[in-house]
Amino acid sequence: MATPLTGASKGIGKATALKAASQGACVVVNYHSDGPGAEQVASAIESDRVLLVQANVAEPSEAARLVKAAVARFGTIDVLVANAAAAATVDISSATETNFDLAFGVNIFLYIATKGALNMLVRSLAQSLAKRGIRVNAVSPGPVATEGFLAYNDEATAKSLASLSPFERLGKVEEIAAAVSMLWERDSSWISGQVIKVNGAEC
């Protein structure tokens, strides 16, 4: 199984890359700017089963280069995990054109709005690609204790978000990776066009 993962240098992307590798997959570790983090991920995978590719997937030409590199190295793409995300940390009324372009380029709009668009895109792509034997799904995590989350949110905010779940904790990156890996299993062959919430029964 050949698996390119965008945004795989840290957090959920890193955990999913390592999960795929643990199942014997050939992994394409994509990163935008965190080269050291991506190299650390790649070093944990057997050298003949990993490819490190720097690419800004917000740019169509860069995304195409990533795909070409994956196919050139492993001959095919069996599973694509589109994990990269971008968010403008501003109110929508004060967002600039640059904010919109960045978030739309990676997610498809300012974070909350783009995720709604992405959910509809998943359903549309699943319908369109089914005849080619391609399944399309999305995993929608609740608050997860990633490096980015912990750096951006103070302790009080983290506790408040953790309280949204009756389990009263944040999710773990490994738990999200487990949900993603479930979707690429053959036993999930009838699951397509779905947005699967992994949020600890978040209210």
N, C-alpha and C positions, 0 to 999 in steps of 0.2 A: 504494500500500500504506500503510495507516494502522497505526502500531505504538506502542502504549503500553508504556513500560518502567518498572517500579517500581524504586526505588533507583538512579536513573540519574545521580546527581550526582557519582559518583566510581567508580573501579575498573572492574570488569567491566561494570557498568551503563552507565557513561559510554562505554567503548569500544564497546559494542554499539549504543548510541544513535548514535554517530558513524558506525559501520559501516552501520547502516540508512539514515542520511541520505545517505551516500556512494552508496548504491544508489537514491536517489531517493524514499525513503519519507517519508511524513509522520510525524513523531515526537512522541509525548507524553512529555515528560521529567517523571517523577514524583520527588519527593523528600519526605523527612519533615522534616528539620531543617537540612540544608545548603543553604540558599537561594543563597548566593554560588556554590557549586560547580555547582548546577543552572543558574543564570543563565549561567555560563561555558560550560556544555555547549550551552545553547540559543542563545547568541550565535554559536556556530560553525556553526549551521544556518540556512538561509534562513528569514526571518521568516514567510513564508506557508506553511511546511511544519513549523512547530514550535509546540507548546503546552506551557507550563510549568504544572504542577499540583502544589501542595503537598497531600499527603494521607498520613495514617498508615494504611497498608493493613492493619495489625493490627486495625483497627476496621472491621467490615463496612459501616457507613454511609459511612465515608470511602472505602473501596474502591469502593462503588457510585457515589459522587460522582465519582471518577476516571473510571470507565467512562462515566458520563453526559456528563462534560465532553469526553471524547474523541469520542463519537458526535455531540455537538452541534457540534463544530468540524469534524470530517472526515467525518461521515455514516456511518461504519462502523468496525469494528475488524477488520483482516485478520490481524494477528499480535499476540499478547500475550506479552511477555517478563516473567515474574514473577521478578525478580532480587533483590528486597529480602530481607534475612535478618537474623535477630537471634539472638544466643547469650548464654546466661548463663555467665560465666567462673567457675563454681563447680563443685565436685564434686556429683554428683547427690544424695548423702546429706545435703548441707547446703543444697540449693536451697530457696528459699522459694516460696510460692504465686505471688508476683509474678514470680519468675524463670520459672516454668512458664508463666504466662499470657502473658508477653512473647514467649518463644520459640515457644510453640504458636500464638499469634496470627499471627505472621509466617511461620514455617516449617511448622508443625503440631507441637514438644516440645523439650526440651533438645537442643541442636544435633545430636548424633550420632543420638539416638533419632528426632528429627523427620525427619531425612533418610531414614531407613528407611521411616517412614510416608509421606513424600512420594513415594518411589519406587513404593510400592504404589498410591498415589493416582493417579500418572501412568498406570499400567497400567489401573486401573479407569476413569478418565475416558476414556482412549483407546477402550476397549470401548464405553462408553456413548455417546460423541459421534460415533463413526465414521459412523453413519447420517445425521448432519447435515453430513457432509463436513469435520468438524473433526479435526485431528490433534493429539495431545498427546505431547510428549517432554520429557525433562530432560537437561541437560548437567551432569555431575558432575566438576568440576575437581579436580586435585591442588593442592598448594600453589602459590599464585600471588602474585606480587610486587605486591599492591595496596597502597594507602596504609594501609589498615587492618591488613593483615598485617605490614607493615614497622614500624608504630607499636606493635603489640602484642608482637612477637617480637624478642628481641635477636639480635645477629649470630650467636652460636653456635647458637641455635635455628634460625635461617634456614638456616645451612649444613647443619645436621643434617637438616632437612626436604628441602633440595635434594638431599642425597645419596641419598634414597629413589628417585630416578630415575636410570637409567643415563646420562642426559644430564648429570647432576650440576649441575642448575640449577633455579631456580624457573620456573614458567610465566609467560607474559606475558599481560596483559589482552587484548591484540589477538588472541592465539591462541585464547582462549576465545570472544571475540566472533566469530571466524571460524567456529568450530564451531556456534555458535548460528545464525549467518546461513545456514549450509549447510542447516539444518533448515527454514527458511522458503522455500527455493527450490522451484520446481515439480518439479525433478528428484528431490526427496526425498518425493514424494507417497506412496510405499509404506512410508515410515518412520513408525511411530506406536507408542506404548506402550513406547518404549525409553528406557533411562537410559544415555547415552553418556559413557563415561569419557574425559576429556581430561587426562591426567596424565603424559605422557612415560614410559610403561611403568613407572610407579611400582610398587615392590615391595609 
